[in-house]
């Protein structure tokens, strides 16, 4: 029994096969990669952006034979681009975005968490030094 007798056009088969092939190429592990455990207990998880597109089509061809004549085809393309890494160290979790082709505003926003960590560490260090100097001065006055 032909596809036409099932009520399906052969182009539907072409689209179905194309979509099945795309599904086999791209799954959730393509976007959120397999975790990589490093020495010291740090875990790195790659994160990617996946773009895909497909096209298919066909046409009935004129024929002298009563049998249906169909010509068609399909194609697909997939692009996988790494965009970030999730870095987990103990209870600390950081998103390290790749800044390839990033706009200046995005690059600045991506640097803010590290800048805040460094600034906080610097201020804590200065506060500790000030506290130690105060304690030392208090001991020398006694």
C-alpha positions in Angstrom: 0.0 0.0 0.0 1.5 3.3 -1.0 1.8 6.4 1.2 -0.8 8.1 -1.0 -3.3 5.4 -0.1 -2.6 6.0 3.6 -3.5 9.6 3.2 0.1 10.7 3.6 2.2 12.5 1.1 5.7 11.3 0.5 7.1 14.7 1.6 5.8 13.9 5.1 8.2 11.0 5.2 11.1 13.2 4.1 10.4 15.7 6.9 10.0 12.9 9.5 13.4 11.4 8.5 15.1 14.8 8.6 13.7 15.6 12.1 14.8 12.1 13.4 18.3 12.8 12.2 18.4 16.2 14.0 17.2 14.6 17.2 19.9 12.0 17.0 22.6 14.7 16.6 21.3 17.1 19.4 20.2 16.1 22.9 20.3 17.7 26.3 23.9 16.6 26.8 24.9 18.7 23.9 23.6 21.9 25.6 24.6 21.1 29.2 27.7 19.0 28.8 29.1 16.1 30.8 30.6 17.3 34.2 34.4 17.2 34.3 35.8 16.6 37.8 39.3 18.0 38.4 41.9 17.5 41.1 40.9 19.3 44.3 37.2 18.5 43.9 36.4 21.3 41.3 33.7 20.3 38.8 33.4 22.1 35.5 30.2 21.8 33.4 30.4 23.1 29.8 27.3 25.0 28.5 26.7 25.4 24.8 24.3 27.2 22.5 22.8 25.0 19.8 21.3 26.4 16.6 19.8 24.2 13.9 17.7 24.5 10.8 16.3 22.3 8.2 14.6 22.4 4.9 12.7 19.8 2.9 10.5 19.7 -0.1 9.3 17.8 -3.0 7.2 17.7 -6.1 5.0 15.3 -8.0 6.5 14.7 -11.3 4.4 14.2 -14.5 4.5 10.6 -15.7 2.7 8.4 -18.2 2.5 5.6 -15.6 -0.5 5.5 -13.3 1.8 5.0 -10.4 2.5 8.2 -8.4 5.9 9.7 -9.1 7.5 11.9 -6.4 10.9 13.6 -6.2 12.0 15.3 -3.0 14.8 15.8 -0.5 15.7 17.3 2.8 18.7 18.7 4.6 19.7 20.0 8.0 22.5 21.9 9.7 23.5 22.1 13.3 25.9 24.6 15.0 27.2 24.0 18.5 28.9 27.0 20.2 30.4 26.9 23.7 29.2 29.9 25.6 30.1 29.3 29.3 31.4 27.0 32.0 29.7 26.3 35.3 32.6 26.0 37.9 31.7 24.3 41.2 34.3 24.3 44.0 32.9 23.1 47.3 29.9 25.3 48.0 31.0 28.1 45.6 29.4 28.1 42.2 30.5 30.5 39.4 29.3 30.9 35.8 32.3 31.7 33.7 31.0 33.1 30.4 33.2 33.0 27.3 33.5 36.5 26.0 34.4 35.6 22.4 32.5 38.1 20.2 30.9 39.6 23.3 29.9 43.2 23.4 31.7 45.5 25.8 28.7 45.9 28.1 28.4 42.1 28.4 32.1 41.8 29.2 31.8 44.4 32.0 28.8 42.6 33.5 30.6 39.3 33.4 33.6 40.8 35.3 31.4 42.3 38.1 31.2 39.2 40.3 35.0 38.7 40.2 35.6 42.4 40.8 33.2 42.3 43.8 35.0 39.2 45.2 38.4 41.0 44.9 37.1 44.2 46.4 35.5 42.4 49.3 38.7 40.5 50.0 40.8 43.7 49.8 38.4 45.5 52.2 38.4 42.6 54.7 42.2 42.4 54.6 42.5 46.2 55.3 39.9 45.9 58.1 42.0 43.0 59.6 45.2 45.0 59.4 43.5 48.0 61.0 42.2 45.8 63.8 45.6 44.3 64.4 47.2 47.7 64.5 44.6 48.9 67.0 45.2 45.9 69.2 49.0 46.4 69.0 48.6 50.1 69.9 46.4 49.1 72.9 49.0 46.7 74.2 51.8 49.2 73.9 49.8 51.8 75.8 49.3 49.4 78.8 
